[in-house]
Amino acid sequence: MAKTQNRYSALIEQIFLQHYKDGKRAFVFERDELAATARELGIALPKNLGDVLYSFRYRVALPTAIANTAEPGMEWIIKGAGSGRYQFMQAKMSRIEPDEAMLPIKVPNATPEILLANAFDDEQSLLAKVRYNRLIDLFLGITAHSLQNHLRTTVKGIGQIEIDELYVGINRRGSQFVVPVQAKVGRDRHGVVQTEQDIAFCEERFPNLICRPVSVHALSNNRIAVFELVWSNESVCIVDQKHYILVPASDITPEDLLRYGQD
């Protein structure tokens, strides 16, 4: 994995340096440049070319040589800029990190035991737990329904995007919502560009629904951190954060119920 990451870092760093000049805050590059740069550097081209860009957009930090050129309080991100095109741009720093000090809310675990016994430790397993335990409903205070899982589509001016799960919902007043959910497991981190492109997709496809982007993070001991996010002033802001822990119903004590009733 380290060798793969070093290869990815060399590719993306070289592409960045070929375009960057002091004072530049944004520039576009082509996907085809990955292949040309690999030949130039004399390294084997990754079989999955898209994984290079996916890694730096959603999983890992950009190389230090790139990060150090960002202005104070800013960071470089990679955005889609149309079919086969991407854009390096500076955005305000934002970290969507679970607050480990938060008191988790115990939820009776409604996940089928056969799923728990056979599930992989991945995003799809996390999404299944969120779905079976209706955590989107609990968190947002709406009645939500899963519309589509693992949605790959395109957005005008951005190109291809991927949404881990898409919900639609309604509240007691009749307002209707569309909820794009991004799931994070292990080292994966929530990229600011994900929220921006999720909102762009919802505005394009569901103009009459209220968009409420959500990010869910798998923590230890069946604990799940849930964030409601908003894109504001070229950065991602946290609207709300709650932690849920999935437990047998017998593990929820009268003291727990009393405490929840005081919220």
N, C-alpha and C positions, 0 to 999 in steps of 0.2 A: 504494500500500500504506500509506503514511504517513497519507493522508487517511482510509482505512478504519480504521486503528488508532486514530486520534484520535476517530473517531466511536464506535468500540467503547468506548474509554476513558471518553468522556463519558457513555455509557449506564450502564456498570457503576458508575462513580463516583457518579452521581446516585442509583441504586438503593441503593447502600451507605449514602449519607448520609441517605436517607429513613428508614432503619431503625436506624442506629447511634446509640448513646448512650455516653457515657464509662463505662467499666467493663464494657461488654458484650463477651462472648467468643464468642457465637454467636447467630445469628438466621436465620429461614427467610424466603425470598421466593418469589414465584410467577413462572413463565416469562412469563405474560401481562403482567407489569409492564414488560417490555422495550418492548412496543408502546406502552403508555400513557406511558412515560417518553420515548420518541422523539417522540411528539406534543407532549408538554410542552416539550421542548427545541427543537422545530421543526426536527428533522433527519430526513433520509430514513431510513426503516426498512430495515435490511439485508434482502436477499432471503432469505438463509439465516439465520434468527433464531438457530438453534442454534449457528452459528459464533461468535457473540459469546461465549457461555459456554465453548465448546470452546477458544477462543483463550486465555482466562485460566486455564482449568483445566490446560491441557497445553502451551501454546506460549510465552506471554509473561508477563512480570511484571505484577502488578496496578498500577494508577496509584499514584503517590507519595502522593497524598492518602489513599489507603486504607492503604497499607503503613505509613505513619507513625503510624497509630493502634494498631498491634499492640504488645503488651507486649514488653519486652526478651527476646531469645532466642526469640520467637515470630513467626509469620507467618500472614497470612490465607490460607485456602484455600477453594475452593468445592466442596462435596460435593453429590451427588444426595440428595434427601430424599423420594423417591417420584415418582409420575407428575406431571410438570409443576411440580415443586417442587425448590428448591435451598436449600442452607444455607451461609451464610458462617460459618466458625469459625476460631479460632486454633489452630494446631498448632505443635509445636516445629520450628524451622528445620532443614531437611535439604537438602543439595545432593548430587545424584547426578551428579557431574562426573568424567569420565575423568581419571586421573592420567597426565599426559603423560610422566612420568619412568619409567613402567613399561616394562620390556623386553618387546617383543612376541614371541610364540611363532610361528615360521614354520610354516604349514600348507600342504601341496601343494594348489594351487587346483583343486578338482574341479568348479567351476562350468562348465557347458557354454559353449563359446566363442560359440555363437550367441546365448546369453542375454547374455553380456558385451557383445557387439557391438550389441545392440538394447535393452538395459535402460535404464530411466529412472533418474534419480538420486532415488529415493524410497524409502519404507518397504518397498514390496513387493519392490523389487530387493534391499534389504538382507536381508529375510527369506528370499528365495530363496538368497542366498549362505550364510546361516546354515544353511539346510536342506540344500543340496547338500554342504556341507562338514562336516555333522554336528557343528556347534560346540556344540550343546546337550549332545550325548553327551560330547564332550571336556571341556567345562567342568564338568558336574555328575557325571561318572563313572558314568553310567547309559546304558542303551539306550533311546533316546527316539524316538517316532514322532509326526509331525504329525497331530493329530486334526482340526483345523479352522482355517481361515485367515480373518482379518477377521470375527471373531465378534461380532455384535451381539445382545445379549440383555438381560433385565431381572433385577434382584436385589431381593428383598423389602426394603422400607424404603430403598432407594437409587434405584431407577428404572432407566433404560436405561444400559448400559455397553457399552464396546467393547474387545475384546482382539485385538491384532494377529495373534497366532497362539497356538494352544493345543496343547500336546504332552502325551502320556501316556508313562510310561516305567517301567522295572523295573531293579532292581540285581541283583547276583549272589546276594544273600540272598533274593530274591523279594519285597522291599518294592516297592510300586507308588506311582507319583508322578503328579501332575498339575502341569504347568508352564505357567503363563500368561506369554507373552512380549510385552513392549512394545518397539517399535522407534522409535528416535529418529534423525532426519536433520536436518542443517542447524541452524537455530535452535531446533528443538523441544527442550524439556527435560522430564525425567521429573518429573511431579507426584506429590507424596506421596499424593494421593487415589487415584491409579491402583493403587498397591500395596494399599491398604486395600480397595478395591472388588474387585480381583482375588482377594484372599484370601476375601472374603465370598462371591463367586461360587463358588469352589472348595469352600468349606465347605457351601454350599447344594446344589450339584449333584453333588459328588464327596466325600461325607463319609467314605468309607473309604480315600481316597487321600491321600498326603502332599503338601501344596501347597508348591512351591518357586518363587516368583515370580522372573522374570528380566527384565532390561532390556538391550537391545543398542543400541549407539551407533555410527553410521558415522563414522569419522575419515578422515583423508587417506591416500592410497597403499594402498588396500585393507586398511587397518587397522580392526579392529572391537573395540571395548571391550565386555566382557560382565560384568554384575553379577548376583550373587544377592542378593536383598533380603528384608527381613523388616519387618513392621509391629510396632513395640514402643513402648509409652508415648506413643501419639499422634504418632509420627514414624517415618520410614523409616530403617532402618539397613542398612548394607552388610555382608553376610556374607562375600562374596568378590568379587574383581575380577581379571579376566585380560584381556590384550590379545592378539589373534591377527592375523597379517598373512598374507593369501593370496598365495602366490608360486608360480611354476613350480617343480616338484620339483628342477630343476637348480640353483636358487638356495639350496637348503639344503645347507650345507657340512658336512664332517666335524667342524669345530669347533663348529657349531651342535648337531649330534647329541651330541657329547661333553658340551657344557654342559647340554643337556636331560637327559642320563642322570645328571647329578649332582644334579638337583633331588630 
